[in-house]
Amino acid sequence: MAGRKVTLPLFILLFSASITFGQTEVLKSVVNNLAFYKQKKDLKYLSSAKKSVDSVIVTRKDSADLEKNVYKAVVYSSIVYIDSLNKLKQPADFFDKTRRHLDNLMTYKKSYKYQSEIDYCRHCIANVYLRQGFEYMRNSDYNNAIQIFRKAKKYAPEFKNLNAYIAYANNRLGNLLDAGKYYTDLLKTDSTKAEYIEAASNTFKAIGDTSKALQILQKGRKHLPEDKFLLFDEANIYNNQKNYHALEPLLPLLLDENPNNEAIAFISANCYDHLDKFDKAESLYLRAIELNGSEYDPVFNLGILYFKTGLLKHGEDSSKDIARAGQWLEKANEISPNDVKCLQLLQFVYAKTGNQDQIDKINAKLKLLTNQ
């Protein structure tokens, strides 16, 4: 069963970083310039806001003023976030200076009074790190991308997609255990995306932890029961495990979603076959053959099914199913003339029907194929 190809976009989708600014007399010019920028999107207002806030922080007393420092952080964070091309010609250490200022500000006991402003600054800093991280991703420098995304998490721990970016980068580096850890953290919320569920499942399958992969898919399908790719993945695991009792309840939805998919028709038929539900198995083998008559497995399996039911029946019904078995096994032999199992089954069929000529032909061919 084919699944969606799970990749993360190599461009940045910035989460929201916006704020409504209050009005204070001493910071009136700062606030007005921020408001003008918000309206007109002209960087000159951010430049004016920086000059204004710098002008009100001169003395040691000013440097200890919480409100002034909050608005310095707001202005500086806005610049590093918005002016990504540095058109305002800030010095090379401006981002680090801004980040350190915010770090210091968050240690103030009364900083909670300005929580919305500080949250805005955090998101601005995190967005800058996200830009840097995705630049490393574009250049396939996944080690540095991971380090930068971890720094972003410090400022925006609530931004869950960061776990996806770190997991993706670890996946590209082959660090599957680390990738699995971050995917697991990502899936702890009920609002996670199907792509992340599938990526997490694939990661655990790659390291051989099928039980964990299955657990993730089962949890994911509780929240996203209509997602057909997650359904495919769970069904695939059961099919590979030959856990037909677990697979059976998924088959009706699987078939409804894919009425013209011969592979799913075959997997469903094979499941019912192993559960001795021969009528359903027969119908689905025939559907698979109708959809693609050149595939060997459904033709061969249908021949086996008729042979089994022929042995279970008596009289005329038994003879009819044995004859059908011969027809489908002969067709399978046409598709794959050198398949030993098919030839051996044909031996049994011809023995039941008393066709010695065909038995002799198959014996000769088997001797040639097996060098006996």
Buried (B, 14 or more C-beta within 10 A) or exposed (E): BEBBEBEBEEEBEEBEBEBEBEEEEEBEBBBBBBBBBBEEEEBEBBBBBBEBBEEBBEEEEBEEBBBBBBBBBBBBBBBBBBBEEEEBEBEEEBBEBBBEBBEEBBEBEEBEEBEEBBBBBBBBBBBBBBBBBBBBBEEEBBEBBBBBBEBBBEBBEEBBBBBBBBBBBBBBBEBBEBBBBBBBBBBEEEEBBBBBBBBBBBBBBBEEBBEBBBBBBEBBBEBBEEBBBBBBBBBBBBBEEEEBEBBBEBBEBBBEEBEEBBBBBBBBBBBBBBBEBBEBBBBBBBBBBEBEEEBBBBBBBBBBBBBBBBBEBEEEEBBBBBBBBBBBBBBBBEBBEEBEEBBEBBBBBBEBBEBEEBBEBBEEBBEEEEEE
